[in-house]
Amino acid sequence: MNKPLFLRIVHRLSTEVEYFQPTEDAAGRSGLSPLQKCTAAIRQLAYGGGADAIDEYVRLGETTARKCLHQFTAGIIHFFGDEYLRRPTQEDLQRLLHVGEQRGFPGMVGSIDCMHWEWKNCPTAWKGMYSRGTGKPTIVLEAVASYDLWIWHAFFGAPGTMNDLNILDRSPVFDDIINGIAPEVNFYVNGREYHLAYYLTDGIYPNWATFIQSIRLPQGPKNSLFAKNQEAVRKDVERAFGVLQARFVVVRNPSNLWDKSKIRNIMRACLILHNMIVQDERDSQTLEEFQDEDFTFAVKKTTKHGNRISRRKEVRDPHIHQQLKEDLIENIWDKFGDLQ
């Protein structure tokens, strides 16, 4: 995190959160500064150590450092969550669709996958619900990431016994589409028109119109080229998880907290800070740079007609999925086949 970005966060919290404002005791001595409190919190997130590991660096006790962490995460979520952990706007969708078409996947707006965060101090009564495989309790994070590692969707809190497939029954990833409030997306693949944007996934996800998986055993040059490109582009979400864990070691190490709500706040705050860093570091490519070009997609804000059942059925339609996959195979072969 760059220094100006961190100082902007410190300034926002110190002016709007009472806990981070400068104070004096009865003798007139200054209390802990906002910079000390925010530094204590960010070091716990970045290095993943205990609250007593920073006492010599920022001159804070263990209890105070832990309180700084929870106040910091709550402040980040409250003041920056709506901006940096939002649904894609029309302008965002326009940019994502443009990049997806350049990479050979018209209508693709990101890749989706799940990550497990180990919960070391999970209550004994809950361990059966949160443990599978190795027997270690975990909490699942479902995320959608784009080419620049921006995380557009994050659903955290499902027990570790759930996998990428059955977590979809809880996830709100398609709620906007089912409720009819999502922007309408129209695009063409291989001369055929489609109306639902999709995500790239691994093999465990179902054959829905909004998911495109790779081909497990590709036969022939067209299928092999499609599998190669799909698996390469789908790695965006894997890279996002890797960068998130590298920046904030607290989500890579087992969580030592007891309270699930505090664990959720830490994860959400790390996701928001991750997106803030992405926006601070990425190139200033604006929508106007490619608005004048001729693209085969359109985005507009609309309220879709029909009931929830029909929209849910459309999202899960396996026939649209199969037709879209076949058209994408042809599109990628037409676009990149000459390079083989």
KARAPE-V218356 format. One record per helix or strand of 3 or more residues. SS is the DSSP state (h for helix, s for strand). FROM is the first residue (numbers start at 1). TO is the last residue. If there is no record, write none. Layout:
ss:SS from:FROM to:TO
ss:SS from:FROM to:TO
//
This chain:
ss:h from:3 to:16
ss:h from:18 to:20
ss:h from:34 to:47
ss:h from:51 to:58
ss:h from:62 to:84
ss:h from:90 to:102
ss:s from:108 to:119
ss:h from:124 to:130
ss:s from:137 to:145
ss:s from:151 to:159
ss:h from:166 to:169
ss:h from:175 to:178
ss:s from:184 to:189
ss:s from:192 to:194
ss:s from:198 to:200
ss:h from:221 to:247
ss:h from:249 to:251
ss:h from:260 to:281
ss:h from:287 to:289
ss:s from:297 to:300
ss:h from:308 to:315
ss:h from:318 to:339
//
